[in-house]
Amino acid sequence: MDTTNIIEYSLEEIKSGSRAEFAKLIDAHSHQIYRLALKMLNNPQDAEDVLQNTFLKAFQNINRFEGRSKISTWLYRIATNEALMIIRKQRPEVNISEETEEDNNDINSPRQFIDWCCLPESEMVSSESKIELDNAIQRLSDALRIVFILRDIEGLSIQETSKVLNLTETAVKTRLLRARLNLREQLSAYYSDRLMAGEMNNDRT
Amino acid sequence: MTEHDNCQNMLTYLSDFVDGELNQELCLQLETHLSDCPDCSIVVDTLKKTIYLYQNNSKSLEQVPDDVRERLFRCLNLAEYIKPN
């Protein structure tokens, strides 16, 4: 899912110091960076700090960007590092770039086997459900959450995600599967309850 | 191979399968297992739905709020480019 706003800008002109072109680059990519930071940190003030620091560093270092990756991948990398710095200030033990034993362990088998796909769309995207979606993603570990955000919300490829996080593609795939299965378990528990509540209401009428 | 082994095996390829990136042979093996295993079928369907719901939910954040954008431009000394985007 590439959600880049269709705003054209010239990298050449930005590198030559054009502030007008840099302003266009901001409007093309700022929503991606803000969204990543909000989902990662769950705090609008911290997300705004990440947004500002990311574009400040991008502006200062644009001449070091060699164009071997997409510029969005480069911006995501800066933003991820900024977000992790904020997390480490709160919890110094966090290190998502280190491959841990957890990456090699077996994947937990699914436990929830209720099919809630038949719930009406309105039920699945209600404001209460959206809060549950946000809560569920916040319950993931930082290492799993960032992989899910980059791959499934921002739509980066496995290869791009591994470049942003400085991880092997195998580690990204393992963490992605863990994150997806964990969220599925959490949403299954939540939507199964909604399903049963709906059935009980139908029985009464 | 027991049925449990097949279910565990399915987990290994689950992400590639839902992303449509599994090779034809493994895809066929997995689809054959799914046709015999209602539990794994539910796991695949609800996993796809889980990813869809997150992607759908993120569409509400396609733009930075105006006040956040304005502060960003000011902090970068780009105030003259704050015009309606």
Interface residues (C-beta under 8 A of the other chain):
Chain A: M1 T3 N5 R19 A20 F22 A23 I26 D27 S30 H31 Y34 R35 L38 K39 P44 E48 L51 Q52 F55 L56 F59 I107 S109 P110 Q112 F113 I114 D115 W116 C117 M124 V125 S129 K130 L133 I137 F148 D152 I153 G155 K173 L176 L177 R180 L181 L183 R184 L187 S188
Chain B: C7 Q8 L11 T12 L14 S15 P38 D39 I42 V43 D45 T46 L47 K49 T50 I51 L53 Y54 Q55 N56 N57 S58 K59 L61 E62 Q63 V64 V68 R69 R71 L72 F73 C75 L76 N77 L78 Y81 N85
